[in-house]
């Protein structure tokens, strides 16, 4: 007895989403065939963050927030595009990670300058501490992976820091969005979370290396 034929591949949803899926595939193929490279996307992200830093020094926080968010989105897309297109290189991965640190440092430096101008030495010092904390979060992962230990644990990953900083910039005093200031609180939260994350990663690496030693 022959089984009855099943529904067309994808069913009704497949038919409804077929043209959209085909359009996405064509757009992706054209993008891959273009001269666009992951490194170019990374450089666009750098430009966006530089613009954000300049706007922060001018206390134009809403525009700075938009530039920072767009620049950070580019930082996310470059890695995805690299994997999707097959155009990624070892140098590209190195450049991406390096620019991420530079961009975050530039924006935090601009915020520290703003706090110094406002006479808020505690918040300015907090920015310096967050720069150190962010670098240590990245360093602990890089050093762990050099030892053969995967180390992506922790609260203050790059996306989390971007979200917190974006909220702080957009809702800073003078931004015109509400009668409150979230810039300094965002810095303090980032300082706390980066500290916790470094501790989490050190503990994670210690545990992993101890486990490997016991197994051997």
N, C-alpha and C positions, 0 to 999 in steps of 0.2 A: 504494500500500500504506500503510495507516494504521499509525502507530507505536503500540506498546502503551502504555497509560496508565502514567504513572510512579507511584511511591508517594505516598501522601497527603502533603500539605505538612507538613514537619517530620519525616516518618517516624515510626518507633517512638519516638524520643527526643522528637519534637515532641508526640506524644500523651501521653507520660509527663509532660512538663514543661508541658503545656497548662494544667492547673488552677493550677499554681504561677505561671505567667506571667500568667494572668488575675487571680489574687489580687494580684500585685505591681502590675499596671496599675490595678486598682480602688483599692488602697491609695494609689498615687501620685496618682490623680485626686482622691480624697477629701482628700488632704493639700494638693493644689494649690487645691482649692475652699475649704479652711479659711481662717481668718483668720491663720494662721501666716505670718510674714514672715521673710525672710533676716536682717533687722536684729534680730528677736527671738532668733533662733538665735545671732547674734553676741553679744548681751548675755548669754545663758546661758553662752557660752564665757568671757566676762569674769568672771562670777560664779564659775565653776569655778576659774579661775586665781587669783582673789582668795582663795578658800577654801584653795587649795594654798599660797599664800604665807603665810597665817596659820598653817596647820598646820606648815609648815617652821620657823617661829619657835618653835613648841612642840615641835620635834623629833619630830613624829609623821609620819615619812617615808613609811611605807607608804600611809597615808590621803592624805597630800599627793600622792604619786605617782598614786594613783587619781584624785584631783580634777584634777590637772594633765593626765592622759591624757584624761579625759572632756571637760575644757574644750577641749583641743586638737582632739579629734574634732569638737566643735561648730564650731570654727574652720574645719575642713575641709568640714563639711556645709553651712555657710551659702553658700559659693560654688556648690557643686553644686546646692543647692536653688534658688538664684537663677536659674541657667541652666535648670533643669528646669521651674520654675514660671512663668518669665517675669515674676516679680515684682521682679526686680533693678532697681536704679536707680543712677545715677551716684553719688549720695550714699551709697547702700548700699555700693558698692565702696570709696569713700573711707573710710567708717566701719569696714569690715572690716579694711582695711590699717592704719588708725590703732590699732584695738583690738589687733591682733596685736602691734604694737610695745609698747603699754602692758602687755599681759599678760606678754610675755617679760621686759620690764624689771622688773615687779613681782616675778615669781618669782625672777629673778636677784638682785634687791635683798634679798629675804628670805634667799637662800642666802648672800649676802655678809655679812648681819647675823649669821647662824649661825656663819660662819667667824671673824668678828671676836670673837664671844663665846667661841669656842674658842681664840682667840689665834693663829689661822693667818692672818697678814697677807698672805702670798703668795697663798693661795687667794682671800681676799677681794678683793685687787687683781685677781686673774684674773677674777672675776665682773664687776668694773667694765670690764675690757678686753673681755670678751665682749659686754657691753651695747653698747659702742662699735663692736665688730666687726659685731654683728648690724645695728645701725643703718646702718653703712656698706655692708653687703651690700644692704640694701633701697634705700639712697640711690643707689648706683651704678646699680642697675637702673632706678629711677625717672628719674634724670637722663639715662641712655642713651635710654630710651624717649621722653623729651621731645625728644631730638635725632633721633628717628626710627630708632633702632637697637634691635632686640630683644636683650635681655640677660638670658638665663636660665641662663647657663653658671655653672660653679663647683660646688664640693663641698658647701659649707655652706648649702644651701637650707633653707627653713623646716622642711620635714618631717624632714630629717636632724638639725637642731638639736633638734627636739622629741624624736626618738627618743633621742639622746644624753643629753639632760637628764632624760628619763623614767627611763632606766637608772640614771643617777647618783642621782636622788632615791630610787628604790625600793631601791637597794642601798647606801644611805648607812649610816654607822656608827650603830648604835642602831635600825636598822629591823628587826632581828631576822631578816634573811634572809642567812644566811652570816656567817662571821667575816672580813669584808673591807669595805673602803670604796671605792666607785666614784664618790663625788660629786666629790671634788677632781680625780681623773683625768678625769672627764667635762668639767669646766670647762676643764682644760688642753687637752684635745683640741679643744673648741669654740673656744678662743682661737686655736689653730693653724689650724684649718680656716677660720675666718672671715677670718683674715689672708690665707690662700692664695686664698680666694674673691674678696676685694676685688682682689687683684693680677690674678687671672684675668679679672675683669670689666673692669678698667682696660685691660688688654692687648687684650681682645676688642674693646672700643669703639674703641680706637686703630686697630686693624687694619681694622675695618669702615669707619671714617671715612676712612682712607687709601685703601681700595679704592674707595669712592664718589668720592673726589676724583680718582683716577686715571682712573676711568671717564668722569667729566665732562670 
